[in-house]
């Protein structure tokens, strides 16, 4: 199983960013997928999940209403659309695969003016 995130970078408070995660090596369309983040000096925070067909989603209270998780099963790609970004959203964002067993390398999102 391989997961490769992209899309991180520097964004101003209030801005938007879309993260992508390219999956390979497993049956992507058969599994729940997740986003987890780690802010500087803090532990891991589980922020979002999506079911195999993309019909059910979960969001932590910290991102609900601002972030949207989605997937393209044909392209084996997971997305996280992040809007109204706050300084406290600054973190390394990880794409996580089935049963939290496989993790990407992470992509850094920096929110700063």
SVG drawing of the C-alpha trace seen along z (x, -y; Angstrom):
<svg xmlns="http://www.w3.org/2000/svg" viewBox="-24 -39 31 43">
<polyline fill="none" stroke="black" stroke-width="0.4" points="0.0,0.0 1.3,-3.4 -0.2,-6.8 1.3,-10.1 -0.1,-13.4 0.3,-16.7 -1.1,-20.2 0.3,-21.6 2.0,-25.0 1.6,-28.5 -1.8,-30.0 -3.2,-33.1 -5.8,-33.0 -9.2,-32.8 -7.8,-31.2 -8.4,-27.8 -6.3,-24.8 -7.0,-21.4 -5.0,-18.4 -4.8,-15.3 -3.7,-11.8 -2.8,-9.3 -3.3,-5.7 -1.9,-2.5 -1.2,1.1 -4.7,1.9 -8.3,1.9 -8.9,-1.8 -12.6,-1.8 -13.3,0.9 -12.1,-0.9 -12.8,-3.8 -10.1,-6.5 -9.0,-9.1 -7.2,-12.4 -5.2,-12.9 -3.1,-16.0 -0.4,-16.9 0.2,-20.5 3.6,-21.7 4.3,-20.3 0.9,-18.5 -0.3,-14.9 -2.1,-13.4 -5.7,-14.6 -8.1,-12.5 -10.1,-15.0 -12.0,-13.3 -13.1,-10.0 -15.1,-8.9 -16.7,-5.6 -15.8,-3.5 -18.5,-5.0 -18.1,-8.5 -21.6,-8.7 -20.8,-8.9 -18.3,-11.3 -17.1,-12.2 -15.5,-15.5 -14.1,-16.5 -15.6,-19.5 -12.5,-21.5 -12.9,-21.3 -16.7,-20.7 -18.3,-23.2 -14.9,-24.3 -13.3,-21.1 -14.8,-18.7 -13.5,-15.2 -14.1,-13.5 -12.7,-10.7 -12.4,-9.7 -12.4,-5.9 -11.6,-5.9 -8.4,-7.9 -7.6,-6.2 -7.4,-9.6 -8.6,-11.1 -9.1,-14.8 -9.5,-17.3 -10.8,-20.7 -10.0,-23.2 -11.7,-26.5 -11.7,-29.4 -8.3,-28.3 -7.2,-29.4 -3.7,-29.6 -4.6,-26.7 -5.1,-24.5 -1.4,-24.7 -0.1,-21.1 1.3,-18.2 -1.6,-16.5 -1.6,-12.7 -3.6,-10.6 -4.4,-7.3 -5.5,-4.0 -7.5,-1.0 -7.6,-0.3 -5.1,-3.1 -2.4,-0.7 -0.8,-2.7 0.2,-6.4 1.5,-8.8 4.6,-10.9 2.5,-13.9 2.1,-17.4 2.8,-20.6 0.1,-23.3 1.3,-26.6 -1.3,-29.2 0.2,-32.6 -0.1,-36.2"/>
</svg>
